[in-house]
C-alpha cells in the first residue's frame, strides 16, 4: 500500500482496522509510522545523485496471558 498516511487518514485507519481484526490476542497495540527520507550527493558543487524514499511500517505488540510478542512489517497489504 503506497498511501500517504499523513494526508489520508482513511488509508491509515483501514490498515489498523485490518490488523486489529486479524489479532486473536488478549491485548494488541499497533503503531503505524510513515517517514520520508532524502539524500543528495554532491560533487564539484553539483548534485549528481538525489534519492528520496518513503517508508511506512506497522509495529505490533500482542499479549496472550503472560506472554508478549512483537513484530514489525513494512508490507502493509493483507498478506503483509
C-alpha positions in Angstrom: 0.0 0.0 0.0 1.5 3.3 -1.1 -1.0 5.7 0.5 0.3 8.8 2.2 -1.0 8.3 5.8 -0.2 11.8 6.8 -2.7 13.1 4.1 -5.1 10.1 4.0 -6.4 9.2 7.4 -8.9 6.7 5.9 -6.0 4.6 4.5 -4.3 4.6 7.9 -7.5 3.5 9.6 -8.0 0.7 7.0 -4.6 -0.7 7.8 -5.1 -0.5 11.5 -8.7 -1.9 11.3 -7.4 -4.9 9.3 -4.6 -5.6 11.8 -6.9 -5.4 14.8 -9.5 -7.7 13.1 -6.7 -10.3 12.5 -5.5 -10.3 16.1 -6.6 -13.1 18.4 -4.5 -11.8 21.3 -5.9 -10.6 24.7 -4.3 -7.2 24.1 -3.0 -5.7 20.9 -1.0 -2.5 20.4 -0.4 -1.1 16.9 1.9 1.7 15.9 1.7 2.9 12.3 4.6 5.2 11.2 5.4 6.9 8.0 8.6 8.8 7.2 10.2 10.5 4.2 14.0 10.2 3.8 16.1 12.2 1.4 19.7 12.2 0.5 21.6 14.4 -2.1 25.2 13.6 -3.1 27.2 16.5 -4.3 30.5 16.5 -6.2 32.3 19.5 -7.7 29.5 21.8 -6.3 26.8 19.9 -8.4 24.1 17.5 -7.2 24.9 14.3 -9.1 22.6 11.9 -7.2 19.3 12.7 -5.4 17.5 9.9 -3.5 14.0 10.1 -1.9 12.3 7.2 -0.2 9.0 6.9 1.8 8.9 4.2 4.4 5.8 3.1 6.2 5.7 0.5 8.8 3.4 -1.2 11.3 4.7 -2.3 14.7 2.6 -4.8 16.6 2.8 -5.9 20.3 0.4 -8.7 21.3 -0.2 -10.1 24.7 -1.7 -13.5 25.4 -1.9 -14.4 29.0 1.6 -13.7 30.5 3.3 -13.9 27.1 4.3 -10.9 25.0 5.2 -11.0 21.3 6.3 -8.2 19.0 6.5 -8.0 15.2 7.0 -5.3 12.6 6.5 -5.1 8.9 6.5 -2.5 6.1 4.3 -4.7 3.8 1.0 -3.1 4.6 -1.3 -5.1 2.4 -3.4 -8.1 3.6 -0.6 -10.6 3.0 2.0 -8.5 4.9 
